Amino acid sequence: MQEQAGNMAIRTQKLNLWYGTFQALFDVDLDIKQGIITSMIGPSGCGKSTFLRSVN
């Protein structure tokens, strides 16, 4: 079931980010609902900070 965009604090669909010829993010889909505490976890270098900077 797909949520309405009005209920989301952050929504990305097929987000791609390139640094020159290097693709740092590939087709990232993410929905974060308003009022929900969410964390991003993963190993060093997996793109957490890159993703957050791209939606800032």
Chimera marker file (.cmm) of the C-alpha trace (Angstrom):
<marker_set name="trace">
<marker id="1" x="0.000" y="0.000" z="0.000" r="1" g="1" b="0" radius="0.5"/>
<marker id="2" x="1.467" y="3.316" z="-1.050" r="1" g="1" b="0" radius="0.5"/>
<marker id="3" x="1.215" y="6.294" z="1.326" r="1" g="1" b="0" radius="0.5"/>
<marker id="4" x="0.149" y="9.742" z="0.188" r="1" g="1" b="0" radius="0.5"/>
<marker id="5" x="3.015" y="12.220" z="-0.199" r="1" g="1" b="0" radius="0.5"/>
<marker id="6" x="1.366" y="14.583" z="2.322" r="1" g="1" b="0" radius="0.5"/>
<marker id="7" x="2.064" y="12.110" z="5.157" r="1" g="1" b="0" radius="0.5"/>
<marker id="8" x="5.792" y="11.952" z="4.438" r="1" g="1" b="0" radius="0.5"/>
<marker id="9" x="8.573" y="14.068" z="5.936" r="1" g="1" b="0" radius="0.5"/>
<marker id="10" x="11.030" y="12.754" z="3.321" r="1" g="1" b="0" radius="0.5"/>
<marker id="11" x="10.276" y="10.870" z="0.118" r="1" g="1" b="0" radius="0.5"/>
<marker id="12" x="12.744" y="9.894" z="-2.582" r="1" g="1" b="0" radius="0.5"/>
<marker id="13" x="11.996" y="7.907" z="-5.692" r="1" g="1" b="0" radius="0.5"/>
<marker id="14" x="14.779" y="6.546" z="-7.889" r="1" g="1" b="0" radius="0.5"/>
<marker id="15" x="17.327" y="9.011" z="-6.447" r="1" g="1" b="0" radius="0.5"/>
<marker id="16" x="20.675" y="8.848" z="-8.279" r="1" g="1" b="0" radius="0.5"/>
<marker id="17" x="23.799" y="10.828" z="-7.411" r="1" g="1" b="0" radius="0.5"/>
<marker id="18" x="26.948" y="11.053" z="-9.497" r="1" g="1" b="0" radius="0.5"/>
<marker id="19" x="30.407" y="12.462" z="-8.750" r="1" g="1" b="0" radius="0.5"/>
<marker id="20" x="31.802" y="12.815" z="-12.243" r="1" g="1" b="0" radius="0.5"/>
<marker id="21" x="31.732" y="9.286" z="-13.670" r="1" g="1" b="0" radius="0.5"/>
<marker id="22" x="31.298" y="7.607" z="-10.242" r="1" g="1" b="0" radius="0.5"/>
<marker id="23" x="27.727" y="6.765" z="-9.281" r="1" g="1" b="0" radius="0.5"/>
<marker id="24" x="27.438" y="7.157" z="-5.500" r="1" g="1" b="0" radius="0.5"/>
<marker id="25" x="23.693" y="6.448" z="-5.181" r="1" g="1" b="0" radius="0.5"/>
<marker id="26" x="21.615" y="4.246" z="-7.472" r="1" g="1" b="0" radius="0.5"/>
<marker id="27" x="17.795" y="4.303" z="-7.599" r="1" g="1" b="0" radius="0.5"/>
<marker id="28" x="17.251" y="4.976" z="-3.875" r="1" g="1" b="0" radius="0.5"/>
<marker id="29" x="13.592" y="4.847" z="-2.819" r="1" g="1" b="0" radius="0.5"/>
<marker id="30" x="12.772" y="5.952" z="0.724" r="1" g="1" b="0" radius="0.5"/>
<marker id="31" x="9.658" y="7.084" z="2.576" r="1" g="1" b="0" radius="0.5"/>
<marker id="32" x="9.960" y="8.521" z="6.088" r="1" g="1" b="0" radius="0.5"/>
<marker id="33" x="6.649" y="9.341" z="7.737" r="1" g="1" b="0" radius="0.5"/>
<marker id="34" x="6.115" y="12.554" z="9.683" r="1" g="1" b="0" radius="0.5"/>
<marker id="35" x="6.418" y="12.132" z="13.447" r="1" g="1" b="0" radius="0.5"/>
<marker id="36" x="8.339" y="8.837" z="13.235" r="1" g="1" b="0" radius="0.5"/>
<marker id="37" x="11.883" y="8.541" z="14.599" r="1" g="1" b="0" radius="0.5"/>
<marker id="38" x="14.055" y="6.892" z="11.954" r="1" g="1" b="0" radius="0.5"/>
<marker id="39" x="17.724" y="5.924" z="11.898" r="1" g="1" b="0" radius="0.5"/>
<marker id="40" x="20.080" y="4.957" z="9.106" r="1" g="1" b="0" radius="0.5"/>
<marker id="41" x="22.603" y="2.261" z="9.902" r="1" g="1" b="0" radius="0.5"/>
<marker id="42" x="25.247" y="0.636" z="7.778" r="1" g="1" b="0" radius="0.5"/>
<marker id="43" x="28.971" y="0.105" z="7.405" r="1" g="1" b="0" radius="0.5"/>
<marker id="44" x="31.444" y="2.913" z="6.861" r="1" g="1" b="0" radius="0.5"/>
<marker id="45" x="31.429" y="4.123" z="3.263" r="1" g="1" b="0" radius="0.5"/>
<marker id="46" x="28.037" y="2.723" z="2.281" r="1" g="1" b="0" radius="0.5"/>
<marker id="47" x="26.522" y="6.158" z="1.456" r="1" g="1" b="0" radius="0.5"/>
<marker id="48" x="24.577" y="7.206" z="4.564" r="1" g="1" b="0" radius="0.5"/>
<marker id="49" x="26.054" y="10.713" z="4.729" r="1" g="1" b="0" radius="0.5"/>
<marker id="50" x="25.997" y="11.080" z="0.944" r="1" g="1" b="0" radius="0.5"/>
<marker id="51" x="22.287" y="10.291" z="0.928" r="1" g="1" b="0" radius="0.5"/>
<marker id="52" x="21.505" y="12.709" z="3.778" r="1" g="1" b="0" radius="0.5"/>
<marker id="53" x="23.459" y="15.523" z="2.088" r="1" g="1" b="0" radius="0.5"/>
<marker id="54" x="21.595" y="14.899" z="-1.165" r="1" g="1" b="0" radius="0.5"/>
<marker id="55" x="18.154" y="15.397" z="0.420" r="1" g="1" b="0" radius="0.5"/>
<marker id="56" x="19.183" y="18.365" z="2.592" r="1" g="1" b="0" radius="0.5"/>
<link id1="1" id2="2" r="1" g="1" b="0" radius="0.2"/>
<link id1="2" id2="3" r="1" g="1" b="0" radius="0.2"/>
<link id1="3" id2="4" r="1" g="1" b="0" radius="0.2"/>
<link id1="4" id2="5" r="1" g="1" b="0" radius="0.2"/>
<link id1="5" id2="6" r="1" g="1" b="0" radius="0.2"/>
<link id1="6" id2="7" r="1" g="1" b="0" radius="0.2"/>
<link id1="7" id2="8" r="1" g="1" b="0" radius="0.2"/>
<link id1="8" id2="9" r="1" g="1" b="0" radius="0.2"/>
<link id1="9" id2="10" r="1" g="1" b="0" radius="0.2"/>
<link id1="10" id2="11" r="1" g="1" b="0" radius="0.2"/>
<link id1="11" id2="12" r="1" g="1" b="0" radius="0.2"/>
<link id1="12" id2="13" r="1" g="1" b="0" radius="0.2"/>
<link id1="13" id2="14" r="1" g="1" b="0" radius="0.2"/>
<link id1="14" id2="15" r="1" g="1" b="0" radius="0.2"/>
<link id1="15" id2="16" r="1" g="1" b="0" radius="0.2"/>
<link id1="16" id2="17" r="1" g="1" b="0" radius="0.2"/>
<link id1="17" id2="18" r="1" g="1" b="0" radius="0.2"/>
<link id1="18" id2="19" r="1" g="1" b="0" radius="0.2"/>
<link id1="19" id2="20" r="1" g="1" b="0" radius="0.2"/>
<link id1="20" id2="21" r="1" g="1" b="0" radius="0.2"/>
<link id1="21" id2="22" r="1" g="1" b="0" radius="0.2"/>
<link id1="22" id2="23" r="1" g="1" b="0" radius="0.2"/>
<link id1="23" id2="24" r="1" g="1" b="0" radius="0.2"/>
<link id1="24" id2="25" r="1" g="1" b="0" radius="0.2"/>
<link id1="25" id2="26" r="1" g="1" b="0" radius="0.2"/>
<link id1="26" id2="27" r="1" g="1" b="0" radius="0.2"/>
<link id1="27" id2="28" r="1" g="1" b="0" radius="0.2"/>
<link id1="28" id2="29" r="1" g="1" b="0" radius="0.2"/>
<link id1="29" id2="30" r="1" g="1" b="0" radius="0.2"/>
<link id1="30" id2="31" r="1" g="1" b="0" radius="0.2"/>
<link id1="31" id2="32" r="1" g="1" b="0" radius="0.2"/>
<link id1="32" id2="33" r="1" g="1" b="0" radius="0.2"/>
<link id1="33" id2="34" r="1" g="1" b="0" radius="0.2"/>
<link id1="34" id2="35" r="1" g="1" b="0" radius="0.2"/>
<link id1="35" id2="36" r="1" g="1" b="0" radius="0.2"/>
<link id1="36" id2="37" r="1" g="1" b="0" radius="0.2"/>
<link id1="37" id2="38" r="1" g="1" b="0" radius="0.2"/>
<link id1="38" id2="39" r="1" g="1" b="0" radius="0.2"/>
<link id1="39" id2="40" r="1" g="1" b="0" radius="0.2"/>
<link id1="40" id2="41" r="1" g="1" b="0" radius="0.2"/>
<link id1="41" id2="42" r="1" g="1" b="0" radius="0.2"/>
<link id1="42" id2="43" r="1" g="1" b="0" radius="0.2"/>
<link id1="43" id2="44" r="1" g="1" b="0" radius="0.2"/>
<link id1="44" id2="45" r="1" g="1" b="0" radius="0.2"/>
<link id1="45" id2="46" r="1" g="1" b="0" radius="0.2"/>
<link id1="46" id2="47" r="1" g="1" b="0" radius="0.2"/>
<link id1="47" id2="48" r="1" g="1" b="0" radius="0.2"/>
<link id1="48" id2="49" r="1" g="1" b="0" radius="0.2"/>
<link id1="49" id2="50" r="1" g="1" b="0" radius="0.2"/>
<link id1="50" id2="51" r="1" g="1" b="0" radius="0.2"/>
<link id1="51" id2="52" r="1" g="1" b="0" radius="0.2"/>
<link id1="52" id2="53" r="1" g="1" b="0" radius="0.2"/>
<link id1="53" id2="54" r="1" g="1" b="0" radius="0.2"/>
<link id1="54" id2="55" r="1" g="1" b="0" radius="0.2"/>
<link id1="55" id2="56" r="1" g="1" b="0" radius="0.2"/>
</marker_set>
